[in-house]
Amino acid sequence: MLELKREILHTDHRDATVAVLQTCLYDLIDLALQGKQAHWNVVGTQFRSVHLELDEIIASVREASDDVAERIATLGVSPDGRAKIVGEHTRLKSFPEGLQTASATVTIYSDRLSSTVDGIREGIGSVASHDPVSEDLLIGIAGRLEKHLWMLQSQEI
Ligand SMILES: [Fe+2]
């Protein structure tokens, strides 16, 4: 296996940090994919606003997954974004099959967004003592996703 020779962190700190980042990466890739499933299958009143809002969230989630994957690469490890492996490791519940009302879409996608944020927050605590740069990255992502969660959930009232 090819390996780049650079050492930003000592091996044990690097491996502990990458394990957390990779776990978050699986969830973020799945969250973006579930967002498109939701975007394509939403029906009913509020269709347009939910359909369009999902694409805004997906853009943000994809950017976050890119940043996390590139942080893993920066630390000298190969990021893994293969669909089959993501499917095996994601911590998110799978998105239900078929058309969903806008209301159900908001509820289901809020749950997936919330699970992703929970995983990232857990990750923040784990990497804090190993790598403050990765900690900062995860904090920024959690803040952006939490804002999306607020805006999405505000429609449920
Ligand atoms: Fe679209």
Boltz pocket constraint, residues with backbone or C-beta under 6 A from the ligand:
constraints:
  - pocket:
      binder: B
      contacts: [[A, 39], [A, 55]]
      max_distance: 6.0
